[in-house]
Amino acid sequence: MLITFKLFAMLSDHLPAQVDGRSRQGNAIELEVPEGTTVQSLIERFQLPPKLVHLVLVDGAYVAPADRAQRVLQPGQALAIWPPIAGG
């Protein structure tokens, strides 16, 4: 199944130029993933540092840290991840 995977700020460095023959589009890439893929399995697949995985959204809906291992992605969904951001 095909999903969109987006990484923001310094996390975008963890996206390769290509995955499964698909080119990266800025901070996003389309991924072919098996049925049953969870949010946590993609965090681990791309070796995202746990302390930098702060805000996680699936189609704009927040996924709490305790729910990431059970949150199964569906075809066409977008997974977006932001690191902690400070500003003033």
Buried (B, 14 or more C-beta within 10 A) or exposed (E): BEBBBBBBBEBBEBBEEEBEEEEBEEBBBBBEBEEEBBBBBBBEBBEBEEEBBBEBBBEEEEBEEEBBEEBEBEEEBBBBBBBEEEEE
